[in-house]
């Protein structure tokens, strides 16, 4: 079914590769990775991370002290870029605070604050007093904080479907707007580095010791990162368009993708169908491309099967790391930058393309006009979401 | 604000004092005393025995109520899009993760880590049923049940297809229990359909309204049956569905936003559980 497109009237992302669109675009052009050796964990863990600098020195304004934690600091910094908060304030004046939904994705939200509470338990077995704030020990910490920070009063949900979370936020919000439950929606998400994901992915032997190398024949795992990103969806406007989306489940395994990419294919086909675009029309695909052995092999095969050789496809996780619940919005923002600036980013850190990949996988950046693009997000628990974007509205 | 309508075709409910809809329905109507708290965990017969033994409580409770709701609705779970919601997710695994990270992070169990994601029950559901249809997993703190209902009803209306809505919370453990207050196990599931069918039991007409609202509460003796669980707000709707009498309900979605539900039994629907 063809969707009525939604306009993206504002968008922004903050990650290790840069804070805001200009910095991120510059990093993409310069092929400057944000990945650095892990200095986040107290005990050594040999891996690279995409860490956003200076968060430790940037507390939330006093009025938001109740929400204080690394994840909400990152969200706050993200909201401050590209005039995003001002754009939302203008939309609030137009529509009313109750008519703007907030749908945000995260994987671990502010669990980092809970981890800290456990590290600093008092002799009474209790959290230190400054961490006795229930909201930061719930997964809705993110949605609740951003809704308050933007002064909004509409529907508010935190979507937590692991690495597809902030891509699925677009789908949730589109349905709310289509069903007249909102006139606009703030979508996106935030995930921040924490012990749970660094040691958790390490325990699954999914992290690489060196900066991740998506689609490289010798790739050996992911690099974790953190990011915040947001987009404002409205029915009309001057920005690029959300044309469609596809969602599916793998029904296969909790932490391993379906070997034939059944769910990925379903999500791609549904995204094309809802955007009313044939595969031949897709100029660029921002891939999930985690640099795990399996993901890239399966995703590359599905892309080779569904898309023509002229479609360009790349993973940008060599710039940002895998930002988990924020990957959907960060890569949506990179895709929108690609459309607006006629730049198909390549696959950073990929030295020798896996010969199993099709001709679509792009290693080097390519300057070319792009009209229609997709962004893939596939998560733990077999949750898949593909977003379809257009530089302009199709006729 | 706008709204819509849907038909309830299947209901799943489980807590130690309300172990399954059949027993729960009589208890919620005041026709039977609640049984003594069930020993042990929900059966979740969908899972093979070895997986069931290892499965976390959050997975068992969600799968138990989801499969019971689908069975009552006579819908193949494979075909249903689903919305899974929990205020806190897996509080037991969160306690394990944070305690292990504080003690010796290198000992984190990979299985516990991948079960720690908020969408673990949804993931296990799709694996157990072979459902390729999309699911989502969400939270909205105090507004989780209302938001789960709204998300399900919105998806049903926008896709004109039935939706499975599953909401649950489990008991908090360790120091986290002082911040995330939830006791016992409670899960509820509804199969919602856009059109009336032979399986329809009740019609839900809904509307979203701005302004402060007071959440509907069940009768005191029913509220006591799952008191302290973060998902206890679902019992008002469960009671209305058990009573099989028309009833108006309110669930908050935000401090100044609420969904109003009008629950009307479908004439001629089987009154048996």
Interface residues (C-beta under 8 A of the other chain):
Chain A: X41 X43 X98 X107 X111 X114 X115 X117 X118 X119 X121 X125 X126 X127 X132 X133 X134 X135 X137 X138 X139 X140 X143 X144 X147 X153 X154 X155 X156 X157 X158 X159 X160 X161 X162 X168 X172 X175 X176 X178 X179 X180 X181 X195 X196 X199 X200 X201 X202 X203 X204 X205 X247 X248 X249 X250 X251 X252 X253 X254 X255 X262 X263 X266 X379 X380 X381 X382 X383 X384 X385
Chain B: X1 X2 X4 X87 X88 X89 X94 X97 X98 X99 X101 X102 X105 X106 X108 X109 X110 X113 X114 X115 X116 X117 X118 X119 X120 X122 X123 X124 X126 X127 X129 X130 X131 X132 X133 X134 X135 X136 X137 X138 X139 X140 X141 X143 X144 X147 X150 X151 X154 X155 X157 X158 X174 X175 X176 X178 X179 X180 X181 X208 X210 X253 X254 X255 X256 X257
